[in-house]
Amino acid sequence: MPSPASGPHSGNRKVAVAGVALSDCGRVDEATPYALHAQAARRALADSGLDRSVIDGFASAGLGTLAPVEVAEYLGLRPTWVDSTSVGGATWEVMAAHAADAIAAGHAEAVLLVYGSTARADLKARRRTANLSFGARGPLQFEVPYGHTLIAKYAMAARRHMHQYGTTPEQLAQIAVQARANAAANPDALYRDPITVDDVLAGPMIADPFTKLHCCIRSDGGCAVLLVAEDHVPDLAKPPVWVLGSGTAVSHTTMSDWDDFTVSPAAVSGRLAFERAGVRPSEIDLAQIYDAFTYMTLVTLEDLGFCAKGEGGAFVEKGRLLRDGALPVNTDGGGLAACHPGMRGLFLLVEAVRQLRGEAGPDRQVYRPDGTLPRLAVASGTGGWFCSSGTVVLGRD
């Protein structure tokens, strides 16, 4: 693994992940989203071993009228550096990139990223509907009247990949099957029972080619990640995981402005992250990839460079994504099986850090072929309907 000093902050302070944590997840009927934020934040701080007084930066999105001001107030924080960037599921990788740059430049010492949502409980209590609307103003006005929903946009992109490269429904189903297999050993996962390719294909059709099991689950939950300057590493309760490099990119809002339905903005954010980290995709030990739908996993694997464009279907076969596969992907079960309360990108960072620390547990810890713990991981979030992407490369000493 390259030295953190050779990454994007060369000549500046190195940046480490000091603490990570989940709130209660899955079915959480009695808590508010604010309470889940607070629970995750307290646990991440305890995981770091630092005092809360060190936190001078805060990043949050998706809750409150004046996010992150309201959430910071609820947590009793008065940050001097804030970020409320909101670009969908990629939000947290983008925020992590911003926070790392701020810490490296000396604008903050410790930045807390925190998220919480009761999407499932709200639906069950009829506080919201199952449909997610982004409104009908601006560019969206040209698509909304025709019923072009969020899932339909992903389905259209998947169909294009199938048409252009011969990707099959069975290959997409393999992603859901392997995600569920990874979730089987995760006590925090909402769904742990095994499924088969036939189970996926036989499910009710949601948006062709996606049946129900091609789509992410709906859950409650929250998580938090604390990033700190290298100066604080001696005070940490656990060995640091370093932020080696990051990249961000945006693509489109209107589908007619998307140049190629088979290429996601991860093609840009991934290239930037790997270049800045000084590593190659072939050196990565595990990947945490946003998976609201199976096609997201497939196309992101291609765009990050783990396989050539059009070869994603063949790549995901033969158990390659399993915990003990050639490239373990979404080792907690991902959004398809473990937890998906909304903007899931922060969960990717939590799982990547836990795996690099060797904390995943005896039944689901990833090991390299030589039996040692993984040293390099990538977390790549996707927002909107492939509208945005953030990729972060992490490594341990």
Salt bridges, closest charged atoms under 4 A:
ASP24 OD1 - ARG43 NH2 3.08
ASP29 OD1 - ARG120 NH1 2.86
ASP47 OD1 - LYS238 NZ 2.45
ASP47 OD2 - ARG357 NH1 2.66
ASP83 OD2 - HIS98 ND1 2.80
ASP101 OD1 - HIS9 ND1 3.54
GLU109 OE2 - ARG13 NH1 2.85
GLU109 OE1 - HIS232 NE2 2.91
ASP122 OD1 - ARG127 NE 2.84
GLU143 OE1 - LYS153 NZ 2.92
ASP208 OD1 - ARG159 NH2 2.92
ASP220 OD2 - ARG120 NH1 3.26
GLU230 OE1 - LYS14 NZ 3.98
ASP231 OD1 - ARG13 NH1 3.54
GLU275 OE2 - ARG271 NH1 3.72
GLU283 OE2 - ARG280 NH1 3.86
ASP285 OD1 - ARG368 NE 3.40
ASP291 OD1 - ARG344 NE 3.98
GLU302 OE1 - HIS161 NE2 3.05
GLU302 OE1 - LYS309 NZ 2.92
ASP303 OD1 - LYS309 NZ 2.73
ASP332 OD2 - ARG344 NH2 3.07
GLU351 OE2 - ARG364 NH1 2.70
GLU359 OE2 - LYS238 NZ 3.04
GLU359 OE1 - ARG357 NH1 3.28
